Amino acid sequence: MSLLISSAALSLLAVLAVWLIGRRDPAQSPLLTLGSLLTLLALPVLALLPKLTVELPALPLSAQSGNPSSSLSLFLLLWMGGFLFFTLRMVADLISLYRWRSGSLDPEDPAITRIVEDCRQQLGLRRTVRVRFHPLGSSPCIAGLFRPVVYLPLQSRSWNDETMRMVLLHELGHVARRDLWTNLIAQCACLVYWFNPLVWWLRSQLMAQCEFACDARVISVGTDPNHYATALCDVAEASALPQAALAMAGRAPLRARVERVICRHRPHHSLLVGAALLLTVSASLGLSVVRLSPAQLSLAGTSGQGMEGPSELYTPEELALRSNANPFPAD
């Protein structure tokens, strides 16, 4: 149960830190949120470290748990059921993603290949990224950890070169930032802590922060902010996508993204984010190596509390006479 308490305390601290910093700048760096999720995943490993036992004041027997092992067994049974459910859902998303790949079409326009190469050079991306059209998609998205593929809706064939370039810059920005791996880490944290709504909130915040970061990257390579904001609104009709995919128009408030793009001169709080991350990691280490142990009251001590023992009522001579006395003097 100590691991459960530690994870709950750490997730609460991380949510407060992310929320407080996010009030100043919703497009904050994902470093704090990602670090918090990584620390949560490391808690089971940190639990194996040697413990520093801190004894609490003794509790009466009535206040102590009657059978903690049965409660722990019940919790583990429920956890395994939830873990299996969300694991199967994740596998279903991967199967859906595989079907997306098999049902997609290669682009026939060589201009798209040329735009992809130009975007790769602008972002300094060395990896090869394929572009395919999907008949069921309504929003551009990126998927594939080892072989990333940009999926475009069929209506994107009517986009002009500038709109296509902005969309591809955004999607390739996810590849350059390794956001697909970030998404995998967040999904694993939700698998382990599926019962904790704070972890799910951290994941949603992390995905939104990744979208903000890719928007900023598109603007940083010389894209006109007003044109890019218009493109965001044009592709905002996002369909239901697999959880392993990242969409240009998904997982972040559109209004906040447009405001961030247009009013891009915001102060960065890198020092504040670093301090919050350091505090979160330090707190997790402290919660992992400290074990609280209530002192046990012996049964003799509790039954005789407030009563004087025989040695306090008689002198040693009287005790010796009583022990040697014959209880039946007539015999």
C-alpha positions, 0 to 999 in steps of 0.5 A: 500500500505504500506504493499506492500512497506514494503514487497518489501523493506524487501525482497530486504534486505533479498536477498542482505544479503543472496547473500552476505553471500552466495558468501563466502559460498553457504552452509551457514546456512538456518537460515537467509533465513528461518528467512526472510521468516518468517518475511515476513509472519509476516508482515500482523500481524505486520501491525496491530501494532500502527503506528508512523506517520511521516509527509513528506513535503507538496505536491501540489495537482497535485502531490498527487494521484487522487484516491488511493482506486481504485488502491488498489481495483485493486491490491487486485483483482489481488492478490486474483486471483494469490493467488487462482491460486497458492493455487490450484496448491499446492492442485494439488501437494498434490493430486499428492503426495497422488497418489504417496503414494497409488501407492507405494510398500512396500519393501520386503527385511528385510535388508532395514528395518535394514538399516533404523533403523541403520540410525535412531540411527545414527541421533538420530531420534525418529520418525518412517519413512517408506520406499516405492518403487515407480515405477515412481520415478527416485530419492529418496525423502521424503514426509509427514509432520506427517507421513514421507515416504522415496520414492525410485526408483525401480532401488534402489533394485540393490544398495549395502548396503553402497549406500542405507545407504547414501541415507537413511541418507540423506533423514532421515536427512531432517526429523531430521532437520524438512525440510519438515516444512521449505518447507511448510513455504517457500511455504506459503510465495510464496503463499502470495507474489506470485507477488514478484520474490525475495521471490521465489528466497529466497525459492529456496535458502532455499531449496538448503541450506537444501540440503547442510545441509543434505549432511554435516550431512551425512558426520558428521556421518562417511560417506566417502566424496568421496563415498558420492559424487559418490552416489550423481552423481549416483542419480542425474537424478531427475524426476519431483517431487511434491513441497511438497517432498524433493529429494536427487538430487534436488533443489541444484547445483550438482557441488556445492554440490560435491565440498562442500562434498569433500572440507568440511573444510569451515569457518562458518559465524554464527556471520555474519548470526546472525547480518544479521538476526537481521538487517532484523528483525529490518528493518521489525519492523521499516517498520511496525510501521512507517507510512509516511503521506504527509502533506495536502495543504488546497485549500485556502492556495494554491489559495491565495499563493502569494496574499495579503488578504484584511486585509493587504490592508486596515486599520480597519477604512477603512474596517468598512467604506466600509462595512457600505457604501451604494452602491446606494447613489441615493436611 
